Amino acid sequence: MSEHVAVVDLGYGDAGKGTVVDALCSASTVRAVLRFNGGAQAAHNVVTEDGRQHTFAQFGSGTLRGVPTHLTRFVVVDPLALAAEAAALGNPFDLLTVDGDALLATPWHRAANQRREISRGAGRHGSCGMGVGETMAYALSHDNAPRVGDTLSRTALRARLAAVESDLGPAGVPLDDVVDAFLAFGRTVSIVSGHEPKLLREGPCVFEGAQGVLLDEWRGWHPHTTWSTTTFDNVAALTGSFRRLGVVRTYTTRHGAGPFVTEDPALDLPEGHNATGEWQGAFRVGHFDAVAHRYAAEVAGGVDELAVTHLDVPDRCPELRICESYTVDGEPWTRIEPGPARDLDYQAELTARLNRAEPDILRRPDDWAGAIEDLLSAPVTVESYGPSAADKKLVNGNY
């Protein structure tokens, strides 16, 4: 691998970004994995050839290969969740650097997030209940929102955490206990500033995204979205040159509420690592949604190549199809028209229309990777037939 690669999910998440990042790290010399959005709500499953398994949240999915992780300023860092993840991995803090300007998620953000979602009743937006969105929202209206760099100073940290507690309400934990835990985090991790140029000069890096483009804060089906930029935009802010790798499954999935035009509960597609969650809601499956994935590729700024995962599934599920168009209010749709940038009214109207959409043309291809390549107008360079890197086929020799 001679170029930087950014890995982005072109669906609703859960397409297999972690296993793709792990495969890239196993096939090439990678300087570091850079996380560029999201936070502790990520769940990227990796299984190595020798049977080790971990669901990555804040550490990069190359960690089991010894590849360092850098959390950029775009990541919402949860020190408590990170400590638990590190313990499960054997505390590989020597492989971790964190940008001091990254926001800190606290127990008060998490509690406020959960209270807000409960208050919506049957109209829940969908949430992981980890407080990432609440952290982002708080920072938009508070200049003193706590950041990773604050964990180097007890005085600054306590003042900022006390303000969060006062503004957001109780979380059932003593303030000073959280202060002590966050200070321990600050002593343990390597906190840096402007670290990305150094890493990028030293060798090819993999940028690992979280969630999916159809959940993007500005381009997803509002309000069933994440408070995170899930496109390539954050990567473009960090480097001017990289390959854009979009990840899709052979079938489309999503967690919880929101439009899902090709959903088909009758499909026999059991999921080992995904289930109904208290906050996310049900794990839903459906036919491959070429219309939605084309939209995701377009609003993400295009993709240079594709990774297609779960290519072993169509043989086990003969009912599985590809959806090439919708019928919406009596009209055929082969393309979802993107709206103006950052226009949530447009996205909400799009959500309403997609809730009325029905899948139109459904077909079953002989060659799934080839069909997806044609429908999304990008070459498939990574084919995945199982959970480990040994189950991947890297097609074009770039890796």
N, C-alpha and C positions, 0 to 999 in steps of 0.2 A: 504494500500500500504506500503510494508515494504522495498522495494528496490527503488533505483533511476531508472527512466525511461527516455529514450531519444526518442523523437517523430520526425521522419523523413519522408518526402514525397517521395514516390518511383516513382513519375511521373515528370511532368513539373511544379509542384506547383498547388495550388488551390484544393488539394484533401480533405482538411478539417482538417488541423493540429490544427487550433484554436479551433474548436468545440470539438475535441478529448482532447486537453489539458484542456479545460473548464470542460469536463465530468470527467476527472481524478481528477481535483481539487474539484469537487462537491461530488465525491464518497469517497474521502480519505482525511486524514490530510496531506497536502503537505507543507513543510517548505518554499519553494520558487520555482518560475519558472525561470530558467536560459536560457537566449537567447544566442545562441552560433555561430551565423553567420548572415550575411545580415545586414540590417539596416532599414531605413525609407521606403524602397520600399515594405516591407512586407505588406500583407493585409489579416489578419486572422479574419474571421467573427465569432462572438459569439452572440448567442441569449439565454438569460436566460429564465427560466420557467415563470417568471413574465412579459416577453415581452421586457426587456431591450436588446438593441442591440448596439454593437460597433465593428468597424473594427480595430483590433489591428495592430500596426506597430512596435513600439519600446517597449511599455509596454507589459508584458506577458499576455497571454490569460486567466490567472487565476485572473486577477485584479478585476473583478466584484464579485469574491468570497472573496476578501480581502487577496488574496495570494500575498506576496511580489514578486517583479521582481528584478533580478540581470542581468545587461548587462555585459557580460564577455569581455575580451580583444579582442575577435574575432568579436565583433559587431562594425559596423561603425555608430557612434552616430551623429545624426543631431539635435543639440539643438533647432533650430527654429521649425522643424517639431515636435519635442518632446513636446515643449511648447504648440503647438496647440492641440496635442493629449491629453496632460494632462488637458487642459482647458475643452475639451469635456467630460472628465472623472470626473471632479470636483477637479482637481489638487491633485491627490493622491501621492504627492512626498514622503510622509512618507513610502510608500511601495516600493521605488525605491533606489537601489544602482547601481553605475556605476564604472567599473574598470578604473583607471586613465590612463592606457596604451592603452585604446581603441582609434582608430582614429576618428578624427572629420571631418564630411562632411560640406562643406561651400557653400555659394552661388556661388563661383567661380568654385568649382568642378561641381556643377549642371549645370551651364551655359556652361562649357567646354564639359561636357557630351552631352548636347543637340546639341551643334554645331557639334560635331563629328558625331553624329548619323544622323543629317540632311545632312551632307556632303556625306554620303554613298548613298543617293538617293534611287533608287530601290533596292539596295543591303544592306539595313539595317540589322544589326545583331539582333535587338530586344533589347529594353531597357525600364526601367521604367522612365527614364529621371530624376532620383533623385540624380545622381552624385556619387552613391556608388562605381561603377566600377572605375570612375575617381579618387576617393579618394584612392582606393587600388593601382591603377597604380602609382599615384603620390608618395605614400609612398615607393614604391619599388625603386624609383630613387632619393628620397630626404630624407636624414637622419633627416631633421628638419621638417618633416610633422607634422602638429598640432595634438595634442592628448588631451584627456579629462583633464588630469592633468594640462595642460597649462592654463585652464580657472581659475586657482587659482592665476595667476600672470598676471597683466595687461602688464608688460614689455615683458614677454616671449610670451604671446598670441599675442600681436600686431605685434611683430617682425615676428612671424610665419605666421600669416594671411596676412601680407604685402607681404611676400615672395610668398605665394600662388597666391595672386592677380597679382603680377609681372610676375610670371611664366605662369599662365593660361589665363590671359586676363580679360576683364571687365565682370561684372555681373550686372551692373546697380544699385548697392547699395554702399553707402559710407562705407569705411573701418571702421571708428570709430563707426558707428552705429552697425556694426556686432560685433566689439570688445565689446561694451557695452552689447549687447544681450547675448553674450557668457559668459561674466563675471557674468551676472545675473544668467545664468544657473549654473555656478560654485558655486555661493552662495546658490543656492536653493537645488541642489541634493546632496546626500551623495556620495562623491568620495572616493573610497577605493582601496586597493591593496592587491592581494592574498586573496580575501574574500571567494573564493569557498570552500576551506577545512572547514572553520567554518560552512558554511551553510550545507554542506554535512554531517558533524558530527551531526548537530542538528536535522536532520530528513530527511525523503525521499524527494527528489527534482525531478522536471520534467524539462528536457532539451527540449526547444522548438526550432525546426529548422525553417529555412525560405527557400523559393523556393523549388526545388525538385532535386533529384539525377540526373535526366536526363538533368538538367541545370548546373550540377557541373562544376566548372572552369577547371577541369582536365579530368573528365569522361563523360561530356555531349557532345552533337553534335556540336563540334567547327565549326564556331565561334558563334553559336547561344546559348550562355551560359551566366552565371552570373560570376562576379568576386568574387566568394565566394565558400568555401568548404561546400557543402550541405550534405555530407555523415556524418557518425558518427565520423570521424577523430578528429574533434575539441573536441568532448565530451570525447574521449579517452585520449586526452591531459590534460583534467581537472580532470578526475577520472578513476580509474582502474576497477570499478565494476558498471555495469548498465545493465538494460534490453533494448534491441533494438526493438522498436515498429515502424514498417513500415506502412504508411498510403496510401491507394489507394481508388479511387472511383470505382463504378460499371461500369463507363464509363471513358475513358481517355480524358483529355482536355489539351490544351496549349494555351498560349497567343502569338500571333505574329509569326514571321518567324522561319523557321527551319523544319526539317523532322517530319512528323506525319503520319506514315504508315497507321494507321487505321482510319484516318479522314473520316467522312461521314457527309457532310453538310445537307443531307436529314433527319437525325435524328431529331426528334422533342424534343429538350432538351433545353427549355428556361432557362436562367440563371439570377437570381435576383440580384446577387452581382457582376457579371462580364459582361463587355461589351467591345466594341471596344474602345481603348484608343489612345490618341494622340501619345504616345511613344511606348506602348506595341504592338499596332496593334490589329487585330481582335481576339476575343475569339473563339477558334476552339474546336469542339467536335468530338468524334469518338468512335468506339467500344473498349471494354476493351482490351488493348494491353499486353497480357501475356508475349510476347517475350521481350518487352522493360522493363516491370516491373521485370522480372526475372533477366535481366541484371543489373538493378538498385540495386536489393537486393544483387547480387553477388559483384559488385564493391564497395558497401557500407560496405562489410565485413560480410554480412549475417544479417538476422533478427531473433529475437527470437519469435516474434509474429506479428500479423497483426491487423490493424483497417480497416474495410471496411465501407466506407460512402456511402450515397445515395442508400441504399438498397431498398428504397421505389420507386426508379425510374424505374426499369425494368417492374413493373406492368403497369406503365403509358406509356411505350415505347416498344411495342411488337416487334419492328424491331431490338432492341438492341441485340448484340451478343458479344461473346468472341473470340478474334483472338489468335490462338495457334501456328501459324507458318506464315512465309513470303515466297514469292518467290523473290529472288534477282539475277538478271542476269541469270535466268533460273535454279537457284539452290534453294532447300528448306532450310530455316533457321528456326530452333526451338530455337537456342541460338545465341546471339550476342557475339562474341568473344572479351573479354576485351583486350586492348592493354597494352603495358608497362606503368608503372607509369609515369605521367607527359609528355606523348608523344603526343603533339598537332598535329603533322603531321599524326599520326595514327588516331586521332579523326577526323581530317578533311577528311581523306579518308573514314572513316566510315560514316561520314555525306553524302558524295557523293554517297556511295552505298545505304544508307537508302533512299535517294531521288529517287532512282530507284526501291525501294522495293514495292511489292504489297501484301496485306493481302491474305493469302492462306486459311487455315482452319478457318471457322467461325461457331460457334455453340452457341445455346442458352440453358443454363443449367436450370434444375428445381430448383436447390439449388445454388444460386449465391455465398453465403459465403463459402459453402462447395467446390464449384468448384475452387474458387480463392485460398482457403487454399491448395488444392491439387496441383494446377498449380505453386504456389510460395513456396511450401514445408515448410509452417510455419502455426501454428495454428492461427485461427481468434479469438482474445480475446475481441475485441470491435466491435459490430455491431451497425451501425447508420442508423436510419430510418427517421431522420428529424433533424432540426437545433439545438434543445436544448438538454441539458443533459437528460431530461426526455424521449427523443427519442432514447437513447442509451441502448444497452444491453451489460453489462459487463459479459463475458461468463465464465471465469474460476475462479472467486472469488479472484483473486490477488488484486482487488481494493476494 
